[in-house]
Amino acid sequence: MTIDVSVIIPIYQARNTLHRALQSIEIPAQMGVEIILSVDDGDDYSDALTRHGHARIVNDGTVRSGPGPARNRGVAAAQGRFLAYLDADDAWSPGYLARLLPRARTEGCAFASTVIEDASGSALLRVPDPGQDRLMLSDFVKWGASFHPVHAAGLPRGTGDGPFWDAPAQDVMHAVEVFMACGLTAALEQDVSYRLRLGKSTVTTADGFSDRLTNAYAAYDEALSQTWAQTLFAGKSALNDRYVDERLEGESFYAFVARINQAAG
């Protein structure tokens, strides 16, 4: 069967979450799908193959390389005409591929709304605004949230090592590059969502993470300096600065974004 979509899932210490992620992948009739588990922790995930018949493992023994390199290894192994992305601790809402792939076939890429969930699964924030049917470049700054595309294989240029950078927020930079390759706006499906689950602890509260993120944003802006998105990450950096200055003790970045947007009305 022709593979229409390759779903890339980077795997790192995902024993407790991978099953839920795999269960959320609904495959429509007549759609050829492969699920690539790109292992980055040296563990054996062969039992996952019995949970989802479309899954296969990419594991060259690399350990702790980070989500960007792990995604690049998955992309390099992908056979699909289109690529989709899911983290091992997140999930898709029902109908995700059925809604997004037809739009991606027409426009080159398509995005779903993003729902930020707390560790218990309760929704903290849904972005972008309800009723909006096109994703705008400004949404990446306003919401500080990652958006996850389904897109034609080979669409974003990325780096010499693959489409994903080896730096914080590499998934955001990748989504921006996909977005720019599609045009001034991108197809947005609000009836389905990427459900981003926050853990009980989050990297955004770790010592030094905000500084590393600021450095990464500066590098991304430099890479985009000759494009119409040249100041996008400066805006995201400003939001990150607000988070550092105004966050509550132990508050994750996305919980902070949800709070300030609710306060703004």
C-alpha positions in Angstrom: 0.0 0.0 0.0 1.2 3.5 -0.8 2.1 5.4 2.4 0.2 8.6 2.5 1.3 9.8 5.9 4.3 9.1 8.2 3.6 10.0 11.8 6.9 10.9 13.6 7.0 10.2 17.4 10.3 10.9 19.2 10.7 8.5 22.1 12.4 9.4 25.4 11.4 7.8 28.7 7.9 7.3 27.3 6.8 4.0 29.0 4.0 5.7 30.9 2.6 7.8 28.1 3.2 6.1 24.7 0.1 3.9 24.9 -2.2 6.9 25.1 -0.5 8.7 22.3 -0.7 5.6 20.0 -4.4 5.0 21.0 -5.2 8.6 19.8 -4.0 7.9 16.2 -7.1 7.1 14.2 -6.4 5.8 10.6 -9.2 6.5 8.1 -10.2 3.8 5.7 -8.1 3.8 2.5 -5.4 5.9 4.0 -1.9 4.4 4.2 -0.2 5.4 7.4 3.1 4.4 9.1 4.0 5.4 12.7 7.7 5.9 13.3 8.9 5.5 16.8 12.3 7.3 16.9 13.9 5.9 20.1 16.3 8.2 21.9 16.7 6.5 25.3 18.2 3.1 24.5 15.1 1.3 25.8 13.3 -1.5 24.1 9.8 -0.5 22.8 9.1 -3.5 20.7 5.9 -4.1 22.8 4.5 -1.0 21.2 4.4 -2.8 17.9 1.6 -5.0 19.2 -0.4 -2.0 20.3 -0.5 -0.5 16.9 -0.1 -2.5 13.8 1.1 0.5 11.8 4.1 1.3 14.1 7.7 0.6 13.4 10.8 1.4 15.4 13.9 3.5 14.4 16.6 2.9 16.9 20.3 3.2 16.0 21.4 3.2 19.6 21.6 7.0 19.9 20.8 8.1 23.5 19.8 11.5 24.8 20.4 13.4 21.5 17.3 15.5 22.1 13.9 15.8 20.4 15.2 17.6 17.3 17.8 15.0 16.3 15.3 12.2 17.2 12.7 13.8 14.9 15.3 14.1 12.2 16.1 10.4 12.3 12.4 9.7 12.1 11.9 12.0 9.1 14.9 10.4 7.4 13.3 7.0 7.7 9.8 8.2 6.6 8.3 6.8 3.4 5.1 8.9 3.4 4.2 11.6 1.0 3.1 13.7 3.9 4.5 14.0 7.5 2.7 14.4 10.8 4.0 14.8 14.3 3.0 13.6 17.7 5.0 13.6 21.0 4.9 10.5 23.1 3.2 12.3 26.0 0.6 14.1 23.9 -2.4 13.0 21.9 -4.6 13.8 18.9 -8.3 14.4 19.1 -10.6 12.0 17.1 -10.6 12.6 13.3 -7.2 14.4 13.3 -5.7 12.9 10.1 -9.1 12.6 8.4 -9.5 16.4 8.6 -5.9 17.6 8.1 -4.6 15.4 5.3 -7.2 16.6 2.6 -6.3 20.2 3.4 -2.6 19.5 3.3 -3.0 17.8 -0.1 -4.6 20.9 -1.4 -2.4 23.6 0.2 0.9 21.7 1.1 0.3 21.9 4.8 -2.5 22.1 7.4 -2.6 22.8 11.1 -5.1 21.9 13.9 -5.8 24.0 17.0 -3.7 23.3 20.0 -5.2 22.4 23.4 -2.8 22.8 26.4 -3.8 20.3 29.1 -2.5 20.1 32.7 -1.1 16.8 34.1 -4.6 15.5 34.8 -5.9 16.2 31.3 -7.9 19.3 32.0 -7.7 22.0 29.3 -5.9 25.1 30.3 -5.9 26.9 26.9 -7.1 26.3 23.4 -5.5 28.3 20.6 -6.0 30.2 18.3 -9.2 32.0 18.7 -12.4 30.0 18.1 -13.9 30.6 14.7 -10.6 31.4 13.1 -10.1 29.3 9.9 -6.6 30.4 8.9 -3.5 30.3 10.9 -1.6 33.5 11.0 2.1 34.2 11.6 1.1 36.4 14.5 -0.5 33.4 16.3 2.9 32.0 16.9 3.8 35.1 19.0 0.5 35.9 20.6 -0.1 32.4 22.1 3.4 31.2 22.7 2.1 27.8 21.8 3.4 25.2 19.4 1.4 24.3 16.4 1.9 21.0 14.7 1.5 20.7 10.9 0.7 17.9 8.6 2.7 18.8 5.5 4.2 17.5 2.2 7.4 15.6 2.8 10.5 17.7 2.1 8.6 21.0 2.4 10.8 22.9 5.0 14.5 23.4 4.3 15.7 23.1 7.9 19.4 22.6 8.6 22.0 20.3 7.0 21.2 17.6 9.6 17.4 17.6 8.8 14.4 19.8 9.2 14.6 20.1 13.0 17.2 22.2 14.8 19.1 20.8 17.8 18.0 23.6 20.2 15.1 24.5 22.5 11.7 25.2 20.7 12.9 23.4 17.6 9.4 22.2 17.0 8.2 25.8 16.9 10.9 26.8 14.4 10.0 23.8 12.2 6.3 24.8 12.3 7.2 28.3 11.3 9.3 27.1 8.3 6.5 24.8 7.2 4.0 27.7 7.6 6.2 30.0 5.5 6.6 27.4 2.7 2.8 27.3 2.4 2.2 31.0 2.1 1.1 34.0 4.0 -1.5 32.0 6.0 -2.1 28.3 6.4 -5.1 26.0 6.5 -6.5 25.6 10.1 -8.9 23.0 11.3 -10.6 24.0 14.5 -12.8 20.8 14.8 -9.8 18.7 15.7 -6.9 19.5 18.0 -3.4 18.6 19.0 -3.6 17.9 22.8 -0.4 19.0 24.4 -0.2 17.4 27.9 2.0 19.1 30.5 3.8 16.9 33.0 3.9 17.3 36.7 7.3 18.9 36.1 8.2 20.8 33.0 11.4 21.8 31.4 10.2 25.4 31.2 10.7 25.7 35.0 14.3 24.2 35.0 17.2 26.4 35.9 18.8 28.0 32.9 16.1 27.0 30.4 14.9 30.5 29.8 18.4 31.7 28.9 18.9 28.7 26.5 15.5 29.5 25.0 16.4 33.2 24.5 19.7 32.1 22.8 17.8 29.8 20.5 15.2 32.4 19.6 18.1 34.8 18.6 19.6 32.1 16.4 16.2 31.5 14.7 15.6 35.2 14.1 19.1 35.3 12.5 18.2 32.4 10.2 15.0 34.1 9.2 16.6 37.6 8.8 16.0 37.7 5.0 12.4 36.6 5.3 9.1 38.2 6.2 9.2 36.4 9.5 12.5 38.0 10.5 11.3 39.4 13.9 8.9 36.7 14.9 11.2 35.1 17.5 12.0 38.5 19.0 8.3 38.7 19.9 8.4 35.2 21.3 11.5 36.1 23.3 9.6 39.1 24.8 6.9 36.8 25.9 9.5 34.5 27.4 11.0 37.5 29.3 7.5 38.2 30.7 7.3 34.6 31.9 10.6 34.9 33.7 9.6 38.2 35.4 5.9 37.5 36.1 5.5 33.7 36.6 4.2 32.3 39.8 6.3 29.8 41.7 6.4 26.5 39.9 4.2 27.8 37.1 4.9 26.4 33.6 5.2 28.6 30.5 1.9 27.4 29.1 0.1 27.8 32.4 1.5 31.4 32.5 0.3 32.1 28.9 -3.2 30.8 29.8 -3.3 33.0 32.9 -2.3 36.2 31.2 -4.6 35.7 28.3 -7.5 35.0 30.6 -6.7 38.2 32.5 -6.6 40.2 29.3 -10.1 39.0 28.6 
